[in-house]
């Protein structure tokens, strides 16, 4: 003879188990999505922080180069001032020497005329 049909309470167990498994699967999937989202956000923040740090380094290097250029420019300007001052002194010196020569020539003319 065939086995008797199972009582109705036994029929509910697989349905309940399937529902529980589906709920667990959904919860796991949702949790995994949240974890991935947090990880993605963390990566985005880390990347932003890295880019900011890199930018700060680049700006620091550029400021360093600018400082060097300013120092070189100042040195060139000082050298130029020095050259101009020397040129003025040389001009004054040559002018005095020319005047001395001219006055010596004038004195010589006056002497020879007497």
C-alpha positions, 0 to 999 in steps of 0.5 A: 500500500502507498505511504499515507500523505504527510500531515499539513504541518509538514508541508509548511516546513519547506515553504518556511525554509525557502522563505527564510533562505530567500530572506537570508539571501536578500539580507546577504546581498543587501549587506554586500551592497552596503559593504561595497558602497562603503568601500567605494566611498572609502576609496574615493576619499583616499583617492581625493586625499592622495590627489590633494597631497600630490597637489600640495607637493607639486605646489611646494615644488613650484614655490621652491622653484619660484623662490630660487628664481626670485633669488637669482633675479635679485642677484642679477639686479644687484650685479646690474646696480654694481655694474652701473655704479662702476660705470659711473665711477669710471666715467667720472674718472675718465672725465677728470683725466681728460680735464687734467690733460686739457688743462696740462695742454692749455698750460703748455700753450701758455708757457710756450707763448711767453 
